[in-house]
């Protein structure tokens, strides 16, 4: 039966789930050992979607909620970077705020921009790692891999990565809206302070 017109979104959802429930031959599918199992019904109504590799990085993170939210937007490539704003037909200058050298995109901002690259490089040094800064997708892969480990150093790395992305985003916004960015040393100190606080 089609969903009647004029229903609110919540009633539409209930009506849709009623139809799904009826197609499943009623309650019997969700009964186990004589008891109704809400978990079985929930899994039936919410079919499993595609698994994402970064789930553990986001869901098991001990970084601040604000940082984790920005990271969640970043790994989905839905942060409102200037290249996206231009695609939405906003007439803005597309140049990266912190470095003023290239067009701002997610890949550039994290960590091809000379400013953000220096921040991440200094954070890596603070964690005792001496390696080159890699492109965004490679850095995400490393952070995801580290988020699966139970070692304290890997745990710190994951938090540092998320906090770094958040701080770079804050500095980008500071440049756009107030025409100011803090020195790299200050940002790195703030990131490492947050990491140490979150690791206690």
N, C-alpha and C positions, 0 to 999 in steps of 0.2 A: 504494500500500500504506500503511495507517495506521501511525502511529508506535507501536511496542510500549510497553506500560506498564512502569514500573520502570526506565526509562533515566534517567541523570543529565541535567542540563540541557545539558551539552556534547555528549553522545551524541544527544540529541534534535535539537540544532542540526545536527549532522553528518548525521543521518538525513533531516532536512528538506531540507538542501542536496543530498543524494544524489538525492532525488525531483526537485528542480528541475533538477539536472544531467541526469537521465534524460529529462525533458521537453524539454530543449534539444537532444535527439538526440546526446548524448555530447560528445566532445572537439572534433569538427569545427568547431563554432561559435566556438571559442576559438583556432583555429589560423590564423595569418596568415603567408604566405610560408614555409610548412613548419615554423613554430615555434609552440609553445604560448605564448599571451600571457596571463599571469596578470592583467594589467590588464583585459582583455576579460571574463574570468571574474568578477573582482571587481565590475565595473560591472554585470554581468548579475545577480549575486547580491544586490547592494545597489542596488536600483532608486533612481533619483534622486527624492528627496522634494521637498517644497515649498521653494523658495529663501526665505531670510529676509534682510531688508534690513540687519540689523545684523551680518552675518557678518564683514565687513571690519573693523568697529569692534573686534570681539572677537579675531579670528584674526590680524590684522596689528598688534595693539596692542603697544606697547613699555612699557606700564605693568607694574607688578609682577604676578606670577602671582596672588597673593591678591586684588588689586584687580580683575583681569580676571575671576576666578572669580565674585566678588560681582556684578560688572557683568553677567556672563552670566546669573546667577540673576535679576537685576533686570529685564533686557530680556525675559525669559520670564515675568515676574510670578510667580515662585515663591519669592521671599524670604519667610521666615517672619515677615511683619509681623503686628501684633496683630489686624487684621481677619481674616486667614487663620487665625490660631490660634483665634479665637472661632468661626469656621466649623467648625473641627475639634472644637468643643465643649469647649474649655478655658475654665475660669472665671477670666478675668483682666480687669484693667482695660484697656479698649481705648483709653485716652487716649494721645496721642502723648507720648512721654517727654521729648524736648528742649523742646517749646514748652508742653506741658500745656494746650493749648487745644482741640484737635479730636481726632477719632478717627484713629488711625494706620492709614494705608493706604499702598500704594506711591506713589500719586499725591500724597498729602499729604506723606509723608516726603521725597520728591524732587520738587520744591523748593517746595511750598506752605507747608510749615512755616516759621515766621519764622526759626528758628535755621538750618536748612539753606539757606533762601533767602539769608540774609545771607552764609553761607559761599560760596555759588556766585557771588553778586554781587561779593564781594571777590576771588574767584579771577578772574572776568572782568575786573575792573579791573586786576589784576596782569598779565593778558595784553594789556592795552591796549584793552579793549572796554568801551564804555559803552552798555549796552542793558538793558532790563528782563528779569528772570528769567521764563521761559516755563513753561507746564505740562510735566510729565514727558515726554509723548510728543513734544512739539515740541522739547524739548531733545535727546532721543534722535535725532530726525530731523536736527537740525543737526550733532550729533556724528558721525552716520553719513556725512553729506555731507562733513564736514571730513576724515574718515578716508580718503576716496578721493583727497584732494589730496596732492601731494608737497611742498607748501610747508612750510617749517619752522614757521611760525605755526600752520598747520592741524594739523600733527603734534603740537605742544605742546598745542593745544586738546583733541585727542582724549585725550591722556594726562591732562591736567588734569581732564577730565570724568570719566574712569574713577576717578582717584584721589580726586576729590571725592565720588563715590558711595560709594566704599569708606570714606572717613573719616566721612561722615555715618552710615553703617551702624555703624561702630565706636563712634561717640558715642551712637547710639541704644542699642546694647548696653550701653555703659558706664552710661547712665542707668537702664536696666532692671535691671541686675545689681549695680551699685555706687552707684546714686543720685548720679552725678557726670557732668558734661559739662565739657569744656575750653572756655576762651574762644575765640570765633570767630577772633581774631587768631592764636592759637597754631595752630589747625587750618589756617588759610590758609597760614601760614608753613611748616608741615609739608608741605602739598600742593605748594606752589611749590618747596620744596627737592627733593621727590621728582621733580617734573616736570623740573627742571634737571638732576638726576642722570641721569635716564632719557634726556635729550636729548643727552648727551655722546657 
